[in-house]
């Protein structure tokens, strides 16, 4: 995993933070400031040529909040495989799932955080 991020990727990630979806904003309000069991998440992080919605480096967890354009996405499978080989767990939630069942999504994330490495 390298963190030598091209300036173009940094600028794109910054723009994405400013233009987040409603679902991303709702989830970010739950993840920010280490609110889930003290784990620190960052949002819209450029890493290895990708922009990740949310990442917790300590727990090696990536969370993606997807719209319908991600259904059956071959590029998402390649990306997930890339990060899995580097020891990351990837959790994917649909926008509607976050918007309609935020508490359930947060509970699922919390459970994964507490069950890491088991």
N, CA, C and O atoms as a MOPAC input file, in Angstrom:
PM7 MOZYME 1SCF
protein

 N      0.86000 1    -1.17500 1     0.00000 1
 C      0.00000 1     0.00000 1     0.00000 1
 C      0.90000 1     1.22900 1     0.00000 1
 O      1.73000 1     1.41000 1     0.89100 1
 N      0.72700 1     2.03600 1    -0.97300 1
 C      1.52500 1     3.24800 1    -0.98900 1
 C      0.63500 1     4.46000 1    -0.80800 1
 O     -0.52400 1     4.47200 1    -1.22200 1
 N      1.19500 1     5.46500 1    -0.18800 1
 C      0.43700 1     6.67200 1     0.10200 1
 C      0.94900 1     7.86400 1    -0.70300 1
 O      0.61400 1     9.00800 1    -0.39700 1
 N      1.76400 1     7.60100 1    -1.73600 1
 C      2.23000 1     8.66500 1    -2.60400 1
 C      1.09200 1     8.99300 1    -3.56600 1
 O      0.98000 1     8.39200 1    -4.63400 1
 N      0.25900 1     9.93800 1    -3.18300 1
 C     -0.98500 1    10.20900 1    -3.90100 1
 C     -0.78300 1    11.38300 1    -4.85800 1
 O     -0.35300 1    12.46000 1    -4.44500 1
 N     -1.09700 1    11.16900 1    -6.13800 1
 C     -1.00200 1    12.28500 1    -7.08500 1
 C     -1.91600 1    13.43300 1    -6.67200 1
 O     -2.99700 1    13.21000 1    -6.12700 1
 N     -1.47900 1    14.64700 1    -6.93000 1
 C     -2.25300 1    15.82800 1    -6.55000 1
 C     -3.65100 1    15.80100 1    -7.15500 1
 O     -4.60700 1    16.24400 1    -6.51800 1
 N     -3.78200 1    15.28700 1    -8.37800 1
 C     -5.09000 1    15.20900 1    -9.03500 1
 C     -6.05500 1    14.34300 1    -8.21700 1
 O     -7.23500 1    14.67500 1    -8.10100 1
 N     -5.56000 1    13.23700 1    -7.65100 1
 C     -6.41200 1    12.36700 1    -6.83000 1
 C     -6.80700 1    13.07300 1    -5.53800 1
 O     -7.94600 1    12.95900 1    -5.08600 1
 N     -5.86100 1    13.80500 1    -4.94300 1
 C     -6.18300 1    14.55700 1    -3.71600 1
 C     -7.28000 1    15.58800 1    -3.98200 1
 O     -8.21300 1    15.73400 1    -3.19300 1
 N     -7.15600 1    16.29200 1    -5.08900 1
 C     -8.14900 1    17.31100 1    -5.42900 1
 C     -9.51900 1    16.68500 1    -5.69300 1
 O    -10.54900 1    17.22600 1    -5.29000 1
 N     -9.51600 1    15.53800 1    -6.37300 1
 C    -10.77600 1    14.85000 1    -6.66000 1
 C    -11.43300 1    14.37700 1    -5.36200 1
 O    -12.64300 1    14.52000 1    -5.18900 1
 N    -10.64100 1    13.81900 1    -4.45800 1
 C    -11.17500 1    13.35400 1    -3.17100 1
 C    -11.74300 1    14.53100 1    -2.38000 1
 O    -12.79500 1    14.41100 1    -1.75200 1
 N    -11.05100 1    15.65600 1    -2.41200 1
 C    -11.52600 1    16.85200 1    -1.71400 1
 C    -12.87200 1    17.30600 1    -2.28300 1
 O    -13.78400 1    17.66500 1    -1.53800 1
 N    -12.98100 1    17.28500 1    -3.61500 1
 C    -14.23900 1    17.66900 1    -4.25900 1
 C    -15.35300 1    16.69900 1    -3.88500 1
 O    -16.49200 1    17.11500 1    -3.67700 1
 N    -15.03300 1    15.40700 1    -3.79800 1
 C    -16.04300 1    14.41000 1    -3.43000 1
 C    -16.51500 1    14.59900 1    -1.99100 1
 O    -17.68500 1    14.36600 1    -1.68800 1
 N    -15.61500 1    15.02000 1    -1.10200 1
 C    -16.01700 1    15.28800 1     0.28300 1
 C    -17.02100 1    16.43600 1     0.32700 1
 O    -17.96200 1    16.42300 1     1.12000 1
 N    -16.80900 1    17.42000 1    -0.52900 1
 C    -17.69700 1    18.58500 1    -0.55000 1
 C    -19.03200 1    18.27300 1    -1.22000 1
 O    -20.01200 1    18.98900 1    -1.01500 1
 N    -19.07500 1    17.21000 1    -2.01800 1
 C    -20.28300 1    16.87800 1    -2.78900 1
 C    -20.75300 1    15.45300 1    -2.48000 1
 O    -21.08800 1    14.69600 1    -3.39100 1
 N    -20.77600 1    15.09700 1    -1.21100 1
 C    -21.17300 1    13.75500 1    -0.80200 1
 C    -22.65700 1    13.52300 1    -1.01900 1
 O    -23.44900 1    14.46500 1    -1.04500 1
 N    -23.02600 1    12.25600 1    -1.17600 1
 C    -24.43600 1    11.91000 1    -1.28100 1
 C    -25.09700 1    12.02500 1     0.08900 1
 O    -24.41600 1    12.10400 1     1.11100 1
 N    -26.40300 1    12.03300 1     0.10200 1
 C    -27.14000 1    12.09400 1     1.37500 1
 C    -26.77300 1    10.89600 1     2.25100 1
 O    -26.56200 1    11.04100 1     3.45500 1
 N    -26.69800 1     9.71200 1     1.63900 1
 C    -26.36900 1     8.50300 1     2.39500 1
 C    -24.95500 1     8.59900 1     2.98300 1
 O    -24.73700 1     8.23300 1     4.13800 1
 N    -24.01000 1     9.08500 1     2.19700 1
 C    -22.63800 1     9.24300 1     2.71300 1
 C    -22.61000 1    10.22300 1     3.87500 1
 O    -21.92700 1     9.98200 1     4.87100 1
 N    -23.33900 1    11.32100 1     3.76200 1
 C    -23.37800 1    12.29700 1     4.85100 1
 C    -24.00200 1    11.71300 1     6.11600 1
 O    -23.51100 1    11.94700 1     7.22000 1
 N    -25.07800 1    10.95800 1     5.95300 1
 C    -25.70700 1    10.33800 1     7.12300 1
 C    -24.74700 1     9.38100 1     7.82200 1
 O    -24.62000 1     9.40400 1     9.04600 1
 N    -24.07400 1     8.54100 1     7.04000 1
 C    -23.14800 1     7.59100 1     7.64100 1
 C    -21.95000 1     8.29900 1     8.24900 1
 O    -21.47900 1     7.90600 1     9.31700 1
 N    -21.44800 1     9.33300 1     7.59200 1
 C    -20.29800 1    10.06700 1     8.12400 1
 C    -20.61200 1    10.65600 1     9.49800 1
 O    -19.73900 1    10.69600 1    10.36600 1
 N    -21.84000 1    11.11000 1     9.70400 1
 C    -22.21100 1    11.65900 1    11.01700 1
 C    -22.09200 1    10.60400 1    12.11300 1
 O    -21.90200 1    10.95000 1    13.27900 1
 N    -22.20200 1     9.32500 1    11.76100 1
 C    -22.07700 1     8.23500 1    12.73600 1
 C    -20.62400 1     7.77500 1    12.90200 1
 O    -20.24400 1     7.29200 1    13.96800 1
 N    -19.81900 1     7.92500 1    11.85500 1
 C    -18.44100 1     7.42700 1    11.87800 1
 C    -17.44100 1     8.45200 1    12.40000 1
 O    -16.42800 1     8.08700 1    12.99600 1
 N    -17.71800 1     9.70900 1    12.18200 1
 C    -16.73600 1    10.74800 1    12.50300 1
 C    -16.47600 1    10.84700 1    14.00500 1
 O    -17.28800 1    10.42200 1    14.82700 1
 N    -15.35000 1    11.40500 1    14.32700 1
 C    -14.92100 1    11.61300 1    15.72200 1
 C    -14.90700 1    10.32300 1    16.53500 1
 O    -15.22100 1    10.33000 1    17.72500 1
 N    -14.54400 1     9.22000 1    15.89200 1
 C    -14.34800 1     7.93900 1    16.58000 1
 C    -15.55400 1     7.52000 1    17.41000 1
 O    -15.39900 1     7.03500 1    18.53000 1
 N    -16.73900 1     7.70300 1    16.87500 1
 C    -17.95400 1     7.43000 1    17.63400 1
 C    -18.29200 1     5.95000 1    17.77800 1
 O    -19.04500 1     5.57200 1    18.67600 1
 N    -17.74400 1     5.11000 1    16.90200 1
 C    -18.03500 1     3.68400 1    16.99600 1
 C    -16.84100 1     2.99400 1    17.63900 1
 O    -15.82200 1     2.74800 1    16.99400 1
 N    -16.99000 1     2.69100 1    18.91400 1
 C    -15.97700 1     1.95800 1    19.68000 1
 C    -14.58000 1     2.58600 1    19.59800 1
 O    -13.57900 1     1.88600 1    19.75100 1
 N    -14.50700 1     3.88100 1    19.36200 1
 C    -13.23000 1     4.58500 1    19.34500 1
 C    -12.41900 1     4.43400 1    18.06700 1
 O    -11.28500 1     4.90900 1    18.00900 1
 N    -12.96400 1     3.78700 1    17.04300 1
 C    -12.24000 1     3.60400 1    15.78100 1
 C    -12.32700 1     4.88000 1    14.94700 1
 O    -13.39800 1     5.46400 1    14.78600 1
 N    -11.18400 1     5.29500 1    14.42500 1
 C    -11.10400 1     6.51700 1    13.63400 1
 C    -11.27000 1     6.20800 1    12.15400 1
 O    -10.50300 1     5.44100 1    11.57200 1
 N    -12.27900 1     6.81400 1    11.56300 1
 C    -12.52200 1     6.69200 1    10.12400 1
 C    -12.17000 1     7.99700 1     9.43000 1
 O    -12.28500 1     9.08100 1    10.00100 1
 N    -11.74000 1     7.86200 1     8.19000 1
 C    -11.54100 1     9.00200 1     7.30500 1
 C    -12.47600 1     8.80300 1     6.12600 1
 O    -12.88300 1     7.68000 1     5.82800 1
 N    -12.81400 1     9.90000 1     5.45400 1
 C    -13.72000 1     9.78300 1     4.30900 1
 C    -13.08000 1    10.29000 1     3.03800 1
 O    -12.22300 1    11.17400 1     3.05500 1
 N    -13.52300 1     9.70200 1     1.92000 1
 C    -13.04600 1    10.05700 1     0.59000 1
 C    -11.51600 1    10.11200 1     0.57500 1
 O    -10.91500 1    11.15800 1     0.33200 1
 N    -10.91700 1     8.97100 1     0.83800 1
 C     -9.46400 1     8.85200 1     0.93600 1
 C     -8.89600 1     8.26400 1    -0.35700 1
 O     -9.30600 1     7.18200 1    -0.77800 1
 N     -7.95500 1     8.97000 1    -0.98900 1
 C     -7.29700 1     8.40500 1    -2.17300 1
 C     -6.23300 1     7.39600 1    -1.73900 1
 O     -5.37600 1     7.70100 1    -0.91000 1
 N     -6.30000 1     6.18300 1    -2.31200 1
 C     -5.33700 1     5.13800 1    -1.96200 1
 C     -5.19100 1     4.18200 1    -3.13800 1
 O     -6.17900 1     3.65400 1    -3.64900 1
 N     -3.97000 1     3.96900 1    -3.55600 1
 C     -3.65400 1     3.02500 1    -4.63500 1
 C     -4.46200 1     3.27700 1    -5.90700 1
 O     -4.87400 1     2.33200 1    -6.58000 1
 N     -4.68500 1     4.53300 1    -6.23300 1
 C     -5.39500 1     4.86800 1    -7.46000 1
 C     -6.90700 1     4.85200 1    -7.34500 1
 O     -7.60500 1     5.06600 1    -8.33600 1
 N     -7.42100 1     4.60200 1    -6.15900 1
 C     -8.87200 1     4.57600 1    -5.91800 1
 C     -9.22200 1     5.65500 1    -4.90100 1
 O     -8.36500 1     6.10400 1    -4.13900 1
 N    -10.48600 1     6.06500 1    -4.89500 1
 C    -11.00300 1     6.95700 1    -3.85800 1
 C    -11.96900 1     6.12100 1    -3.02100 1
 O    -12.98600 1     5.64500 1    -3.52700 1
 N    -11.65200 1     5.94600 1    -1.75200 1
 C    -12.45200 1     5.11400 1    -0.85000 1
 C    -13.44400 1     5.99000 1    -0.09800 1
 O    -13.07800 1     7.05600 1     0.39700 1
 N    -14.70000 1     5.55100 1    -0.00800 1
 C    -15.69900 1     6.34500 1     0.70800 1
 C    -15.28900 1     6.56400 1     2.15400 1
 O    -15.21800 1     7.70100 1     2.62100 1
 N    -15.01800 1     5.46200 1     2.86900 1
 C    -14.60200 1     5.54500 1     4.27600 1
 C    -13.55400 1     4.47800 1     4.53000 1
 O    -13.62900 1     3.38000 1     3.97900 1
 N    -12.57000 1     4.80600 1     5.37200 1
 C    -11.55400 1     3.82600 1     5.71500 1
 C    -11.12400 1     4.01200 1     7.15900 1
 O    -10.98600 1     5.13200 1     7.65300 1
 N    -10.91600 1     2.88200 1     7.81800 1
 C    -10.31800 1     2.85700 1     9.15400 1
 C     -9.03500 1     2.04100 1     9.00100 1
 O     -9.08300 1     0.82100 1     8.83900 1
 N     -7.89000 1     2.72200 1     9.05300 1
 C     -6.61800 1     2.03200 1     8.87100 1
 C     -6.33600 1     1.08000 1    10.02700 1
 O     -5.81200 1    -0.01400 1     9.81600 1
 N     -6.67700 1     1.48600 1    11.24200 1
 C     -6.43300 1     0.64900 1    12.42000 1
 C     -7.12800 1    -0.70800 1    12.30000 1
 O     -6.52600 1    -1.74300 1    12.58800 1
 N     -8.38500 1    -0.70200 1    11.87800 1
 C     -9.15700 1    -1.94100 1    11.75500 1
 C     -9.02400 1    -2.55700 1    10.36300 1
 O     -9.55400 1    -3.64000 1    10.10900 1
 N     -8.31700 1    -1.87000 1     9.45900 1
 C     -8.14300 1    -2.32400 1     8.07300 1
 C     -9.50900 1    -2.61400 1     7.44500 1
 O     -9.75300 1    -3.68000 1     6.87900 1
 N    -10.39000 1    -1.61200 1     7.57500 1
 C    -11.75100 1    -1.73800 1     7.08000 1
 C    -12.07700 1    -0.59600 1     6.12600 1
 O    -11.79900 1     0.57000 1     6.40700 1
 N    -12.66900 1    -0.95400 1     5.00400 1
 C    -13.14700 1     0.00800 1     4.01700 1
 C    -14.66000 1    -0.12500 1     3.95100 1
 O    -15.19600 1    -1.23200 1     3.90600 1
 N    -15.33800 1     1.01000 1     3.94700 1
 C    -16.79500 1     1.01800 1     3.81900 1
 C    -17.14300 1     1.81000 1     2.56900 1
 O    -16.70200 1     2.94500 1     2.38800 1
 N    -17.94200 1     1.19000 1     1.71500 1
 C    -18.41500 1     1.83500 1     0.49800 1
 C    -19.93000 1     1.97200 1     0.57200 1
 O    -20.63300 1     1.04500 1     0.97600 1
 N    -20.41700 1     3.13300 1     0.18000 1
 C    -21.84800 1     3.39400 1     0.10600 1
 C    -22.16600 1     3.57600 1    -1.36800 1
 O    -21.72500 1     4.53800 1    -1.99700 1
 N    -22.93200 1     2.64500 1    -1.91000 1
 C    -23.11300 1     2.54900 1    -3.35800 1
 C    -24.51100 1     2.90400 1    -3.82600 1
 O    -25.50700 1     2.63800 1    -3.15300 1
 N    -24.55300 1     3.51100 1    -4.99800 1
 C    -25.79500 1     3.73300 1    -5.72100 1
 C    -25.99000 1     2.61400 1    -6.72700 1
 O    -25.18100 1     1.68900 1    -6.80300 1
 N    -27.05000 1     2.69800 1    -7.48800 1
 C    -27.39200 1     1.61700 1    -8.41500 1
 C    -26.34600 1     1.39700 1    -9.50200 1
 O    -26.28900 1     0.31300 1   -10.08200 1
 N    -25.51700 1     2.39700 1    -9.79200 1
 C    -24.48400 1     2.23700 1   -10.81700 1
 C    -23.44100 1     1.19600 1   -10.41900 1
 O    -22.65200 1     0.76600 1   -11.25900 1
 N    -23.42600 1     0.78900 1    -9.16300 1
 C    -22.45700 1    -0.19800 1    -8.69400 1
 C    -22.98700 1    -1.62900 1    -8.73300 1
 O    -22.25200 1    -2.56300 1    -8.41200 1
 N    -24.24100 1    -1.81600 1    -9.11700 1
 C    -24.80900 1    -3.16300 1    -9.18000 1
 C    -24.04200 1    -3.99800 1   -10.20200 1
 O    -23.88700 1    -3.60400 1   -11.35800 1
 N    -23.57100 1    -5.14500 1    -9.75800 1
 C    -22.83300 1    -6.06700 1   -10.63600 1
 C    -21.62400 1    -5.41800 1   -11.29900 1
 O    -21.30300 1    -5.72900 1   -12.44600 1
 N    -20.95700 1    -4.52600 1   -10.58900 1
 C    -19.81600 1    -3.80000 1   -11.14700 1
 C    -18.55400 1    -4.65600 1   -11.13700 1
 O    -18.07700 1    -5.06600 1   -10.07800 1
 N    -18.02300 1    -4.91600 1   -12.31800 1
 C    -16.78200 1    -5.69100 1   -12.44200 1
 C    -15.61200 1    -4.90500 1   -11.86200 1
 O    -14.72100 1    -5.49200 1   -11.24800 1
 N    -15.60200 1    -3.59300 1   -12.04800 1
 C    -14.49400 1    -2.79300 1   -11.52100 1
 C    -14.49700 1    -2.78000 1    -9.98800 1
 O    -13.43400 1    -2.72700 1    -9.37000 1
 N    -15.68500 1    -2.82700 1    -9.37000 1
 C    -15.74900 1    -2.90700 1    -7.90300 1
 C    -15.16500 1    -4.23400 1    -7.41700 1
 O    -14.49100 1    -4.27400 1    -6.38800 1
 N    -15.41600 1    -5.30600 1    -8.14200 1
 C    -14.87300 1    -6.61500 1    -7.75800 1
 C    -13.35400 1    -6.61400 1    -7.83400 1
 O    -12.68700 1    -7.17100 1    -6.96200 1
 N    -12.80300 1    -5.99200 1    -8.87200 1
 C    -11.34700 1    -5.89200 1    -9.01100 1
 C    -10.77200 1    -5.05800 1    -7.87300 1
 O     -9.76600 1    -5.43000 1    -7.26900 1
 N    -11.40100 1    -3.95300 1    -7.58900 1
 C    -10.96500 1    -3.06400 1    -6.50900 1
 C    -11.03000 1    -3.76600 1    -5.15300 1
 O    -10.09300 1    -3.68500 1    -4.35900 1
 N    -12.14200 1    -4.45600 1    -4.89500 1
 C    -12.28400 1    -5.17900 1    -3.63000 1
 C    -11.21300 1    -6.25900 1    -3.49800 1
 O    -10.65300 1    -6.44500 1    -2.41700 1
 N    -10.92900 1    -6.96200 1    -4.57100 1
 C     -9.89300 1    -8.00000 1    -4.54500 1
 C     -8.52900 1    -7.38800 1    -4.25200 1
 O     -7.73800 1    -7.95500 1    -3.49700 1
 N     -8.25400 1    -6.23600 1    -4.84600 1
 C     -6.98100 1    -5.54600 1    -4.60700 1
 C     -6.79500 1    -5.25500 1    -3.12100 1
 O     -5.74800 1    -5.56000 1    -2.54900 1
 N     -7.81000 1    -4.66800 1    -2.50400 1
 C     -7.68200 1    -4.30100 1    -1.09200 1
 C     -7.75200 1    -5.52200 1    -0.17600 1
 O     -7.12500 1    -5.53300 1     0.88300 1
 N     -8.49000 1    -6.53200 1    -0.56300 1
 C     -8.53400 1    -7.76600 1     0.23600 1
 C     -7.16000 1    -8.42100 1     0.30400 1
 O     -6.76300 1    -8.93400 1     1.35000 1
 N     -6.43800 1    -8.40400 1    -0.80800 1
 C     -5.09100 1    -9.00400 1    -0.80200 1
 C     -4.14200 1    -8.22400 1     0.09800 1
 O     -3.10400 1    -8.74800 1     0.50300 1
 N     -4.48600 1    -6.97900 1     0.41300 1
 C     -3.66900 1    -6.17500 1     1.32200 1
 C     -4.21900 1    -6.18400 1     2.74800 1
 O     -3.82500 1    -5.36500 1     3.57800 1
 N     -5.13300 1    -7.11700 1     3.02500 1
 C     -5.61300 1    -7.30700 1     4.39200 1
 C     -6.76800 1    -6.43100 1     4.82000 1
 O     -7.06200 1    -6.34900 1     6.01300 1
 N     -7.43000 1    -5.77500 1     3.88900 1
 C     -8.59100 1    -4.94900 1     4.23200 1
 C     -9.87000 1    -5.74600 1     4.08600 1
 O     -9.99900 1    -6.59200 1     3.20200 1
 N    -10.81300 1    -5.46100 1     4.96900 1
 C    -12.17900 1    -5.97500 1     4.81800 1
 C    -12.99800 1    -4.87000 1     4.18600 1
 O    -12.84600 1    -3.70100 1     4.53900 1
 N    -13.85800 1    -5.22600 1     3.26200 1
 C    -14.67800 1    -4.24200 1     2.57100 1
 C    -16.13700 1    -4.50400 1     2.89500 1
 O    -16.64800 1    -5.60400 1     2.68500 1
 N    -16.79300 1    -3.48700 1     3.40600 1
 C    -18.23100 1    -3.54700 1     3.65800 1
 C    -18.90400 1    -2.63100 1     2.64500 1
 O    -18.49400 1    -1.48400 1     2.46800 1
 N    -19.93100 1    -3.13800 1     1.98500 1
 C    -20.67500 1    -2.35200 1     1.01100 1
 C    -22.13300 1    -2.25800 1     1.44700 1
 O    -22.76100 1    -3.25100 1     1.81400 1
 N    -22.64600 1    -1.04500 1     1.39500 1
 C    -24.04800 1    -0.79400 1     1.70500 1
 C    -24.64400 1     0.02700 1     0.57500 1
 O    -23.96600 1     0.86700 1    -0.01500 1
 N    -25.91000 1    -0.21600 1     0.27600 1
 C    -26.61500 1     0.57400 1    -0.73000 1
 C    -27.04000 1     1.90500 1    -0.11300 1
 O    -27.28600 1     1.99000 1     1.09000 1
 N    -27.12300 1     2.93600 1    -0.94400 1
 C    -27.58900 1     4.24200 1    -0.47100 1
 C    -28.90500 1     4.11700 1     0.28300 1
 O    -29.04700 1     4.65000 1     1.38300 1
 N    -29.87000 1     3.41100 1    -0.30900 1
 C    -31.18900 1     3.26900 1     0.31100 1
 C    -31.10400 1     2.56200 1     1.65700 1
 O    -31.84800 1     2.88400 1     2.58400 1
 N    -30.19900 1     1.60400 1     1.75900 1
 C    -30.01600 1     0.87600 1     3.02000 1
 C    -29.54800 1     1.83300 1     4.12200 1
 O    -30.03600 1     1.77400 1     5.25000 1
 N    -28.61200 1     2.70300 1     3.79000 1
 C    -28.11400 1     3.67700 1     4.77000 1
 C    -29.21700 1     4.67000 1     5.12900 1
 O    -29.42000 1     4.98500 1     6.30200 1
 N    -29.92000 1     5.15400 1     4.12000 1
 C    -30.95100 1     6.15800 1     4.36300 1
 C    -32.14200 1     5.60300 1     5.13900 1
 O    -32.71400 1     6.29600 1     5.98000 1
 N    -32.51800 1     4.34600 1     4.85700 1
 C    -33.71900 1     3.76400 1     5.46600 1
 C    -33.45500 1     3.00700 1     6.76200 1
 O    -34.34900 1     2.87300 1     7.59700 1
 N    -32.23000 1     2.51200 1     6.93100 1
 C    -31.92000 1     1.66400 1     8.09500 1
 C    -30.55200 1     2.00100 1     8.67700 1
 O    -29.72600 1     1.11200 1     8.88500 1
 N    -30.31400 1     3.27200 1     8.93700 1
 C    -29.00700 1     3.72000 1     9.41100 1
 C    -28.57200 1     2.98500 1    10.67400 1
 O    -27.41100 1     2.59100 1    10.79100 1
 N    -29.47900 1     2.79900 1    11.60900 1
 C    -29.11400 1     2.10700 1    12.85400 1
 C    -28.61900 1     0.68900 1    12.58400 1
 O    -27.65400 1     0.24100 1    13.20400 1
 N    -29.26600 1    -0.01500 1    11.66900 1
 C    -28.84900 1    -1.37700 1    11.33200 1
 C    -27.47600 1    -1.38600 1    10.66100 1
 O    -26.66000 1    -2.27100 1    10.92000 1
 N    -27.22600 1    -0.40900 1     9.80900 1
 C    -25.92300 1    -0.30000 1     9.14700 1
 C    -24.83200 1    -0.05200 1    10.18800 1
 O    -23.77800 1    -0.68600 1    10.14500 1
 N    -25.07700 1     0.85900 1    11.11200 1
 C    -24.08900 1     1.16300 1    12.16000 1
 C    -23.84400 1    -0.06400 1    13.03500 1
 O    -22.70400 1    -0.33400 1    13.41200 1
 N    -24.88600 1    -0.79700 1    13.35600 1
 C    -24.72100 1    -2.02000 1    14.15600 1
 C    -23.89000 1    -3.06400 1    13.39700 1
 O    -23.06800 1    -3.75600 1    13.99700 1
 N    -24.10000 1    -3.17500 1    12.09600 1
 C    -23.31600 1    -4.12100 1    11.28500 1
 C    -21.84700 1    -3.71100 1    11.25200 1
 O    -20.96300 1    -4.56300 1    11.34600 1
 N    -21.58500 1    -2.42600 1    11.12100 1
 C    -20.20500 1    -1.93200 1    11.12500 1
 C    -19.56700 1    -2.19600 1    12.48000 1
 O    -18.43600 1    -2.67600 1    12.56100 1
 N    -20.29400 1    -1.88100 1    13.53500 1
 C    -19.77600 1    -2.10300 1    14.89000 1
 C    -19.43200 1    -3.57800 1    15.10600 1
 O    -18.37500 1    -3.89900 1    15.65000 1
 N    -20.31600 1    -4.46400 1    14.68300 1
 C    -20.07600 1    -5.90600 1    14.83900 1
 C    -18.81600 1    -6.32100 1    14.09500 1
 O    -18.01800 1    -7.09500 1    14.62300 1
 N    -18.62300 1    -5.82200 1    12.88100 1
 C    -17.41500 1    -6.14900 1    12.10800 1
 C    -16.15600 1    -5.59900 1    12.77600 1
 O    -15.11500 1    -6.25500 1    12.78900 1
 N    -16.25900 1    -4.40100 1    13.32500 1
 C    -15.10400 1    -3.81700 1    14.02000 1
 C    -14.71000 1    -4.66500 1    15.23200 1
 O    -13.52800 1    -4.90700 1    15.47800 1
 N    -15.70600 1    -5.10500 1    15.97500 1
 C    -15.42800 1    -5.86400 1    17.20000 1
 C    -15.01000 1    -7.30400 1    16.89700 1
 O    -14.38100 1    -7.94300 1    17.74000 1
 N    -15.34000 1    -7.82500 1    15.72700 1
 C    -14.99300 1    -9.18800 1    15.35900 1
 C    -13.75900 1    -9.29000 1    14.47400 1
 O    -13.49900 1   -10.34400 1    13.89200 1
 N    -13.00400 1    -8.21500 1    14.36700 1
 C    -11.83100 1    -8.24600 1    13.49000 1
 C    -10.80800 1    -9.24700 1    13.98900 1
 O    -10.53800 1    -9.37100 1    15.18300 1
 N    -10.25900 1    -9.94600 1    13.03000 1
 C     -9.19400 1   -10.89700 1    13.33900 1
 C     -9.65200 1   -12.17500 1    13.99800 1
 O     -8.81700 1   -12.98900 1    14.39100 1
 N    -10.94200 1   -12.37900 1    14.13200 1
 C    -11.41200 1   -13.62000 1    14.77300 1
 C    -11.81100 1   -14.63100 1    13.72900 1
 O    -12.23300 1   -15.73600 1    14.07000 1

